[in-house]
Amino acid sequence: MSEDRRLDVLRAIVEDYVHTHEPVGSRVLVERHNLGVSPATIRNDMAALEDAGYIAQPHTSAGRVPTDKGYRLFVDRLSTVKPLSAPERRAIQAFLEEAVDLDDVVDRSVRLLAQLTHQVAVVQYPSLRRSALRHLELVPVGERRLLVVIITDNGRVEQRVLELDEPVAEHVVPELRARLNATAAGKRLVDLPEPLSRMTKAFAVSEQPLVQRVIRAVEDTLAEATEERIVMAGTANLARSGTDFTGTIRPVLEALEEQVVLLRLLTEMAEDSAGVTVRIGRENEHAGLAETSIVAAGYGADDEPVARIGSLGPTRMDYAGTIASVRAVARYLSRILAQ
């Protein structure tokens, strides 16, 4: 059996099974797909695919269904990902551009992806640890309190109120604000210690304790790990595809409730690739996700995404369509955060 024909047969089985949720037989393949060979040849090809573990027969006298291994080969050999239509792309852009802040754009992105894929959408919140400082504002609040407002390059806004031992001199705050923005804007946490240390020495000795307090607030904020969280939408879509799971969807729902499970999975996928990655079935180590697949992509800067967005559903999913939707929403999300 030729390698190309085997892939064509597997592709046809995957596409039919995703569409019909019915085991696929050789006669159906001959009728629906122009494979250019006889039914007997198709049956031989299917037998070889089954022996290789790419398809399985759920019960005697039934057609075949793809295995996790079969889905993996199908995804790895996807030659084309069907693009979204121009109206779909315009709708995505218009919907996301209406967002008023970071929370709103994340919420809109996850709801939009759930609608596009009819699956569970997951967005990892932008991590401060992978963010750079865009702007810092200092606002005196009374004589002994200073509000520090930190705005990151991905749109996050964090506030810290410093309780001071001494009143703040009027000239110090504007100078400190200007020097901090000139020194730290555009830099990530790992790049800040040395330039901030040099900047501190430019102030009078009596002013340096205040400068160091503000710098410590900035560093501590950008180093926080507590913001590592995800936002989900479309969980109800799993109920509509409940027949895709053997027994019950309860293990899947329980896994989704444990945010740490999804955070770990998205982090592992980020280590695999900054682009679109796919985990299929038992490639997901958590037992509750053994009958699901997740398609995820990084968003943010091309060279170093700040987080990931993904779609999770049963292994019987439209992989090409899901990949296209995840990729499109990730790109528009990246574009908006960069503005």
Number of C-alpha atoms within 10 A of each C-alpha: 11 8 8 9 15 17 17 16 21 23 20 21 26 26 19 20 19 18 12 9 14 13 20 21 20 20 14 15 18 17 10 10 13 10 15 10 10 11 17 11 13 22 16 14 21 23 15 15 21 18 11 12 14 21 24 20 16 11 9 6 8 13 19 24 26 27 20 23 17 23 24 18 15 22 18 10 11 12 9 8 14 13 15 13 9 9 9 14 16 11 13 21 18 12 14 20 16 11 16 9 12 17 14 12 20 23 16 19 28 24 19 21 27 24 16 18 23 21 26 24 29 30 29 24 20 24 21 25 19 19 25 22 23 18 18 21 17 19 14 16 12 10 14 13 17 21 17 21 18 21 19 24 23 23 20 19 14 15 16 15 16 17 13 14 10 10 12 17 9 10 8 14 18 13 11 20 19 13 16 22 15 13 15 22 18 16 16 21 19 13 12 19 14 9 13 17 12 11 18 20 12 11 15 11 9 8 16 15 14 20 21 14 13 22 19 12 18 23 16 13 18 22 17 12 12 9 12 16 15 20 17 22 21 21 18 13 17 20 14 11 15 14 13 19 18 8 9 12 19 12 17 20 16 12 16 19 12 10 16 14 16 20 19 11 18 27 14 11 22 21 10 12 12 19 17 20 19 22 20 24 24 17 17 17 12 15 13 19 27 19 22 22 24 28 25 30 27 30 27 24 17 12 10 13 19 23 25 26 28 30 28 27 26 24 24 25 23 16 24 16 16 25 24 20 28 25 22 20 24 26 18 20 23 19 15 18 18 12 8
